[in-house]
Each structure stands twice: as C-alpha cells, then as structure tokens.
Amino acid sequence: MVSRRDLFKKAGATAIGVTLARGASARVQAPIDLEPRSARGLRDLTQALERAPRRRDFKTVPMILTRPTEWDSEALDLLLRYRAGPRQVWDNTALDSPWLNLMRNAMNTQIWSFRHPDFLCVSATHGSAHLALYDHYIWDKYRLGRLTKGKVPHNPFVAVKPAAHANPQDYEDAQGVYSPHDNSIPTLQARGAVFLACHNEVWELTMKLREKGVNPDHLTHEHMAAEFTNHLIPGVVLTPGIVGTLPELELAGFQYAK
C-alpha cells in the first residue's frame, strides 16, 4: 500500500499526480497534507491508518463477510477506538447530493469555529455515492457512467481541483482549498477525513451489472465482486456493510449525520 504521507513528502508543497499499480488504483492525485498542525490525535490516527493493512488482492469474495481478514478490520478498529476529538459519521447514499460539501462545511466549522482541530469526519458511503470510491479502471471497464444516465461519464470525485493549489494557511480564501471550489475526496482525505466502503454495496452493484450483461470477462459473481473490491481508491476503509457498521460507530461515540 502506498502511504499518503510518503506521497506528500515527495510532493513538497505542491499537488502531485501518482500512478499506482492497477491492483490498487489507476491514476490518483493527492494534494499536500492539510491536517491542522495542532491536531496531534488526528495526525496519529492518520499515520496509524496508513500502516494498517488493506487487502486488495482478492480472487473471490462471498456475499456475507464472516472473517475480519475479509475487510479492513484493523483500520476500522482504529476508527472505533479514536478518542482525540469530536467524531461525526455521515450516512452518504446519493452521488448527486452535496455530500462532500457538507463534510467540508462540518470540518471547517469544527476546526475554526469551535476550535476542535482533532475533529474526525467519516463518510459511511453506500448507495450511488459508493461509485465515487472506485478507480478509473473500474469506471471505464464497466461503464459506470451509464448508471448515472450519462450525467457523470467519469469519476470526478477523485480529481484534485485547481483550488487545491491555493495557500493552505489562508482558510478564509473564498476560492481556496477549504472553499466549495475544492470539494474532492483527495482533499478531504488530506484534511483527515476517512471514507468507508461497503461490501454489501459491492456485492449488489456487481449483481446488477451481471444481470444487465455488463461482464466483459464473463466473471462469476464472486470473482467480479473481488475485482471491484481490489479497485477501491487509496485510503478507503472497507467494511463488511455500512448499515451494519453504523451502529458500531454510534456505540463508539460517533455523532450520526445525514
């Protein structure tokens, strides 16, 4: 797994493009490290998450995951044990909703209005929003843009926007990295946000694609679900199922938001 901090170190203070192996992701761009300097707890969590394994070499996966080795259990456990700051989990289900904008607003308010630099913002991603968590390889191979009726032909949610190059010290810049002009998954990840993926959504999407005949390699359901799992974008934490993981997060002290 490629460490986000390693990418930042190589980039210095500029945005960069990094080509990863097909098994991890297609071309992905990451901005500089944007976590608050005083957020020691959040930074410790980010470093721990980078060290936590993400298995992305599945050959097949079952409908119901029953063993922790089948999802990113170590990374998920780190989130459940986090106590450094307020924790909020967003129940994100619609690709065409303002979900990234709402997460950005929550982070801005918590960090600068209420002075909680260790605020942890988590996306419990499922439904059509889950499409944003697949790399360009999967989008192209399985023509995922057709599922949006052509409105989103490619995955724009993983692209770094020009605003990411703005001065990260100027948090009042209305065109800058903390503004509505920079709603992207890589930028939010660079700020410490975490995106959870849903195995159930992987299974049900691949089921629908097979039913529609979108299966260029004639894969079994178990093989196709494995391929989609292997092509989640970097940094994502795979769960056995979002709707079943949300209670675990709430029991751990996360505030639910939708």
LOTI-723261 format. One record per residue (C-alpha): residue in one letter; residue number from 1; x, y, z. Coordinates in Angstrom, 3 decimals, padded with zeros to 6 digits. Layout:
! residues N
r  k  x  y  z
A  NUM  X  Y  Z
...
//
This chain:
! residues 258
r  k  x  y  z
M  1  000.000  000.000  000.000
V  2  001.274  003.463  -000.895
S  3  001.438  005.825  002.077
R  4  -000.287  009.164  001.622
R  5  002.354  010.852  003.757
D  6  005.105  009.385  001.577
L  7  003.399  010.965  -001.409
F  8  003.185  014.308  000.376
K  9  006.876  014.215  001.292
K  10  007.819  013.705  -002.332
A  11  005.483  016.470  -003.402
G  12  006.713  019.146  -001.032
A  13  004.195  021.987  -001.063
T  14  002.614  021.288  -004.443
A  15  -000.109  018.982  -005.682
I  16  001.093  015.843  -007.401
G  17  -000.041  013.008  -009.620
V  18  000.868  009.489  -008.633
T  19  000.436  006.394  -010.747
L  20  -000.291  003.316  -008.670
A  21  -000.409  -000.333  -009.613
R  22  -003.636  -001.491  -011.240
G  23  -004.369  -003.636  -008.204
A  24  -004.597  -000.530  -006.034
S  25  -005.790  002.246  -008.294
A  26  -005.438  003.924  -011.617
R  27  -004.080  007.474  -011.756
V  28  -004.772  009.301  -008.491
Q  29  -003.755  012.796  -007.495
A  30  -003.187  013.873  -003.896
P  31  -002.768  017.409  -002.520
I  32  -000.433  018.384  000.281
D  33  -001.042  017.467  003.912
L  34  -003.852  019.718  005.133
E  35  -004.440  018.412  008.660
P  36  -004.289  021.148  011.347
R  37  -000.796  021.344  012.816
S  38  -002.217  021.220  016.342
A  39  -004.263  018.090  015.614
R  40  -001.904  015.595  017.222
G  41  -004.559  012.967  017.777
L  42  -005.818  013.194  014.201
R  43  -002.283  013.019  012.844
D  44  -001.539  009.957  014.957
L  45  -004.695  008.322  013.618
T  46  -003.762  009.135  010.016
Q  47  -000.323  007.603  010.443
A  48  -001.813  004.507  012.074
L  49  -004.361  004.155  009.258
E  50  -001.567  004.322  006.700
R  51  000.189  001.442  008.437
A  52  -002.984  -000.621  008.749
P  53  -003.225  -003.268  006.006
R  54  -005.719  -003.027  003.168
R  55  -006.078  -006.318  001.352
R  56  -006.664  -005.674  -002.344
D  57  -005.640  -008.980  -003.888
F  58  -008.859  -010.945  -003.537
K  59  -009.606  -013.656  -006.073
T  60  -013.164  -014.175  -004.865
V  61  -015.315  -012.772  -002.060
P  62  -018.539  -014.210  -000.572
M  63  -021.900  -012.486  -000.190
I  64  -021.584  -012.164  003.595
L  65  -018.187  -011.461  005.123
T  66  -017.600  -013.518  008.268
R  67  -013.866  -013.195  008.932
P  68  -012.028  -009.956  009.817
T  69  -009.440  -010.754  007.136
E  70  -012.171  -010.189  004.547
W  71  -012.496  -006.474  005.340
D  72  -010.166  -003.727  006.616
S  73  -010.703  -004.730  010.230
E  74  -007.528  -003.200  011.674
A  75  -008.209  000.181  010.083
L  76  -011.852  000.092  011.166
D  77  -010.824  -000.776  014.739
L  78  -008.560  002.286  014.788
L  79  -011.555  004.474  013.943
L  80  -013.708  002.841  016.609
R  81  -011.019  003.464  019.233
Y  82  -010.380  007.105  018.314
R  83  -010.964  009.449  021.248
A  84  -008.909  012.558  020.466
G  85  -011.710  014.785  019.269
P  86  -015.381  015.012  018.307
R  87  -016.386  012.307  015.816
Q  88  -019.045  012.553  013.156
V  89  -020.170  009.924  010.647
W  90  -022.080  010.953  007.542
D  91  -024.577  008.482  006.067
N  92  -023.802  009.240  002.402
T  93  -026.003  007.454  -000.120
A  94  -026.514  009.728  -003.162
L  95  -023.800  010.508  -005.692
D  96  -025.628  013.629  -006.901
S  97  -026.134  015.059  -003.398
P  98  -023.914  017.738  -001.775
W  99  -022.265  015.097  000.433
L  100  -018.656  016.252  000.002
N  101  -019.683  019.877  000.502
L  102  -021.464  019.022  003.759
M  103  -018.443  017.135  005.079
R  104  -016.199  020.083  004.181
N  105  -018.529  022.526  005.950
A  106  -018.612  020.327  009.050
M  107  -014.820  020.197  009.166
N  108  -014.449  023.947  008.684
T  109  -016.922  024.713  011.470
Q  110  -015.478  022.229  013.927
I  111  -011.854  023.220  013.293
W  112  -012.059  027.017  013.112
S  113  -015.375  027.981  014.722
F  114  -015.394  025.573  017.670
R  115  -011.601  025.084  017.849
H  116  -011.634  021.290  017.568
P  117  -008.602  020.544  015.354
D  118  -008.826  016.809  016.135
F  119  -012.339  016.586  014.729
L  120  -012.758  013.310  012.807
C  121  -015.135  013.327  009.848
V  122  -016.097  009.926  008.418
S  123  -018.133  009.087  005.324
A  124  -020.251  005.931  005.655
T  125  -020.523  005.529  001.896
H  126  -023.101  003.346  000.165
G  127  -025.868  003.646  -002.408
S  128  -024.913  005.512  -005.594
A  129  -022.340  007.571  -003.644
H  130  -020.268  004.399  -003.493
L  131  -019.468  004.807  -007.205
A  132  -017.068  007.595  -006.208
L  133  -014.884  005.072  -004.371
Y  134  -013.923  003.058  -007.480
D  135  -010.895  003.933  -009.571
H  136  -010.896  004.927  -013.237
Y  137  -010.099  001.387  -014.352
I  138  -013.401  000.085  -012.954
W  139  -015.329  003.108  -014.211
D  140  -014.035  002.559  -017.734
K  141  -014.212  -001.235  -017.849
Y  142  -017.768  -001.475  -016.507
R  143  -019.080  001.791  -017.972
L  144  -020.231  003.039  -014.593
G  145  -021.110  006.401  -016.112
R  146  -024.159  004.732  -017.656
L  147  -025.525  004.171  -014.172
T  148  -025.735  007.972  -013.822
K  149  -027.613  008.229  -017.154
G  150  -024.543  009.857  -018.630
K  151  -024.531  012.767  -016.186
V  152  -021.204  011.637  -014.721
P  153  -019.256  009.878  -017.501
H  154  -016.086  009.504  -015.440
N  155  -015.213  009.704  -011.748
P  156  -014.671  013.421  -010.985
F  157  -014.688  012.924  -007.218
V  158  -011.090  011.692  -007.136
A  159  -009.690  014.581  -009.187
V  160  -007.698  017.308  -007.451
K  161  -009.150  020.697  -008.328
P  162  -007.219  023.915  -009.052
A  163  -008.246  025.296  -005.648
A  164  -006.062  022.616  -004.023
H  165  -003.036  024.641  -005.107
A  166  -004.116  027.675  -003.060
N  167  -002.286  028.782  000.088
P  168  -003.310  026.273  002.796
Q  169  -002.629  028.870  005.500
D  170  -005.401  031.149  004.227
Y  171  -008.523  029.410  005.494
E  172  -010.673  032.448  004.605
D  173  -009.810  032.277  000.895
A  174  -013.214  032.072  -000.813
Q  175  -011.582  030.388  -003.810
G  176  -009.154  028.265  -001.807
V  177  -008.592  024.768  -000.554
Y  178  -011.207  024.996  002.207
S  179  -013.861  026.559  -000.030
P  180  -016.706  024.989  -002.071
H  181  -014.302  025.111  -005.035
D  182  -012.317  022.215  -003.569
N  183  -014.862  019.526  -002.773
S  184  -012.942  016.363  -003.644
I  185  -012.172  013.088  -001.915
P  186  -008.350  013.514  -002.049
T  187  -008.539  016.977  -000.482
L  188  -010.846  015.827  002.307
Q  189  -008.564  012.840  002.916
A  190  -005.610  015.222  003.103
R  191  -007.532  017.065  005.825
G  192  -008.020  013.847  007.818
A  193  -011.450  012.699  006.624
V  194  -011.949  008.949  006.211
F  195  -014.142  007.255  003.611
L  196  -015.700  003.896  004.463
A  197  -016.626  001.464  001.703
C  198  -019.467  -001.062  001.859
H  199  -019.030  -004.713  000.888
N  200  -022.792  -005.131  000.573
E  201  -022.859  -002.328  -001.981
V  202  -020.026  -004.002  -003.901
W  203  -021.971  -007.262  -003.960
E  204  -025.280  -005.722  -005.018
L  205  -023.770  -003.475  -007.707
T  206  -021.884  -006.365  -009.281
M  207  -025.060  -008.462  -009.142
K  208  -026.948  -005.777  -011.086
L  209  -024.156  -005.413  -013.641
R  210  -024.121  -009.148  -014.285
E  211  -027.899  -009.164  -014.683
K  212  -027.574  -006.395  -017.294
G  213  -024.892  -008.318  -019.148
V  214  -022.113  -005.885  -018.261
N  215  -019.499  -008.548  -017.665
P  216  -016.764  -008.317  -020.315
D  217  -014.621  -011.079  -018.781
H  218  -017.579  -013.383  -018.048
L  219  -016.694  -013.461  -014.360
T  220  -018.660  -015.240  -011.669
H  221  -020.352  -013.014  -009.136
E  222  -017.721  -013.834  -006.522
H  223  -014.885  -013.009  -008.935
M  224  -016.424  -009.724  -010.085
A  225  -017.075  -008.583  -006.514
A  226  -013.421  -009.316  -005.749
E  227  -012.282  -007.224  -008.715
F  228  -014.378  -004.250  -007.603
T  229  -013.027  -004.589  -004.058
N  230  -009.467  -004.640  -005.369
H  231  -010.066  -001.371  -007.214
L  232  -011.271  000.805  -004.353
I  233  -009.351  004.087  -004.328
P  234  -006.401  004.522  -001.918
G  235  -007.129  005.324  001.710
V  236  -010.627  003.836  001.729
V  237  -011.557  001.554  004.642
L  238  -013.611  -001.454  003.541
T  239  -016.360  -002.506  005.968
P  240  -018.470  -005.711  005.863
G  241  -021.516  -003.484  005.333
I  242  -022.265  000.162  006.063
V  243  -025.754  -000.188  007.548
G  244  -024.412  -002.776  009.973
T  245  -021.266  -000.771  010.743
L  246  -023.118  002.459  011.561
P  247  -024.385  001.094  014.928
E  248  -020.800  000.164  015.829
L  249  -019.678  003.711  015.101
E  250  -022.534  005.215  017.103
L  251  -021.784  002.917  020.043
A  252  -018.190  004.150  019.862
G  253  -019.350  007.753  020.212
F  254  -019.712  008.962  016.632
Q  255  -022.445  011.514  016.000
Y  256  -024.732  010.453  013.142
A  257  -025.379  012.889  010.307
K  258  -027.269  012.511  007.023
//
